[in-house]
Amino acid sequence: MQYVSTRGNAPDLDFEAVLLTGLAADGGLYVPSAWPRLSGDDLRGLRGRPYTDVAVEVIARFVGDAPSGTLDRETLAGLIDKAYSVFDHQAAAPLVQLDADTWLMELFHGPTLAFKDYALQLVGQLFDHVLARRGRQVTIVGATSGDTGSAAIEACRDRSAVTVFILHPKGRVSEVQRRQMTTVLSGNVHNIAIEGSFDDCQDLVKAMFNDLAFRSEMSLSAVNSINWVRIAAQITYYVAAAVALGAPDRAVAFSVPTGNFGNVYAAYAARQMGVPIDRLIVGANSNDILDRFFRTGQMRKASVTPTLSPAMDIQISSNFERLLFDLEGRDGAAVAAQMDRFRRDGTFAVSERQLAAAQGVFTSARLDDDGIRQEIARVHRATGMIVDPHTAVGLHAARTAGAEVAVPLVSLACAHPAKFPDAVEAAIGQRPAVPARLRDLFEREERLTTLPADLRAVQEHIRSRAPVGAAA
Ligand SMILES: *Cc1c(COP(=O)(O)O)cnc(C)c1O
């Protein structure tokens, strides 16, 4: 399988290169040169099979033909087994029925209790395997405002080929989120609290990648949400849910709380592969740039408002570029021109025909913080279930924008409510029960280093602690 850049001006790469590369050299994102297919018989063959079998069936199609001894099917299956063995539910992504035709897909059974584990656990295994085979070491550097950092740390801990440095803004992540990162005491995990904001952290990471000498000296790498392999791994749970609810003989629809557009794009990818998905509902919080786009065809940037669903507090949804590539007829130059416009003017628009094509698949809805509290309370009254604020956005979108859907509708539970106890308490007057994985979190030892928002200081710190730096 070959991958092409959405901006049409970077070398084509194979699966392993895409795994290790992340962003394309022309600033674009990698996508498969053609969509692999899951036929009706392929889908029927997946009925009743474990989650890991579905994952092999999906992800092997994105690896393509690999020379034996590299990422052949057997090796891939072994890595997939290891990745999902740490999940605490046999079905990995179980469906819970809410009413006659609505289901909740629980995506919080991984080590950090949010859906990012479903992709990052596998990416961690793949990174380690491919790098060890090549005799290489990389230094992963990332910034986090909360959930991504802990998922990346859990995915990389104790892996010999990677050393991971995660920057978070000191005092500006919740105590649960901080402790999920800083209580991982593995020698290859380094937490840095930056005296500054999340934007400062992100700027520092960008500056390190732009310092080409430092980048090559440290073999810098990223596991951020534009990595194609994260998308490929996420396609699995859409296929598993569709098959469980009757695909290929019955279609389904999904409602997805959306920030960077990675998760809902994976659902779109499943549809492109042949899974019968009638409709995709994009749930937005007050940061509603995508909701406005799907109504008007115009993308217009606004400033970011902090909300009760912080993982969706995003104005530039990087993975949207992958959908735009298809809307533009896979014309990389056209995508590059649109993205240039967006960077320069903070806005771009698609044609009526392109908007109609997008609206043929996607519907959207938005929910502000008052609405989130009301939705958590409504679900609790109706079902006794406690949902997190992100899940509430998806459920509300399913109920409103999904009212016309005539097939089973699956809403995604992207995080465990115990990660957001204050928002839950504000909505229903009680705190969610603490799951086993978090039970002794507040007794565990923490390890972190505090540094000023200063590039030289952070680079010195990383250089002195990464094995590649120490060896150089
Ligand atoms: C990351 C995240 C999202 C947003 O997902 P995208 O793939 O960025 O659209 C939503 N909810 C939770 C809990 C998350 O961690």
The ligand as an SDF file (V2000), in Angstrom:
LIG
                    3D

 15 15  0  0  0  0  0  0  0  0999 V2000
   -9.3920   13.5690   21.5410 C   0  0  0  0  0  0  0  0  0  0  0  0
  -10.7790   13.5600   22.0810 C   0  0  0  0  0  0  0  0  0  0  0  0
  -11.8920   14.0190   21.3180 C   0  0  0  0  0  0  0  0  0  0  0  0
  -11.7350   14.6200   19.9410 C   0  0  0  0  0  0  0  0  0  0  0  0
  -11.4130   13.6310   18.9740 O   0  0  0  0  0  0  0  0  0  0  0  0
  -10.8240   14.0650   17.5420 P   0  0  0  0  0  0  0  0  0  0  0  0
  -10.3130   12.8080   16.9390 O   0  0  0  0  0  0  0  0  0  0  0  0
   -9.7500   15.0630   17.8220 O   0  0  0  0  0  0  0  0  0  0  0  0
  -11.9540   14.6640   16.7720 O   0  0  0  0  0  0  0  0  0  0  0  0
  -13.1610   13.9340   21.8750 C   0  0  0  0  0  0  0  0  0  0  0  0
  -13.3390   13.4510   23.1250 N   0  0  0  0  0  0  0  0  0  0  0  0
  -12.3160   13.0050   23.8900 C   0  0  0  0  0  0  0  0  0  0  0  0
  -12.6050   12.4880   25.2610 C   0  0  0  0  0  0  0  0  0  0  0  0
  -10.9990   13.0390   23.4000 C   0  0  0  0  0  0  0  0  0  0  0  0
   -9.9800   12.6110   24.1810 O   0  0  0  0  0  0  0  0  0  0  0  0
  1  2  1  0
  2  3  1  0
  2 14  2  0
  3  4  1  0
  3 10  2  0
  4  5  1  0
  5  6  1  0
  6  7  2  0
  6  8  1  0
  6  9  1  0
 10 11  1  0
 11 12  2  0
 12 13  1  0
 12 14  1  0
 14 15  1  0
M  END
$$$$
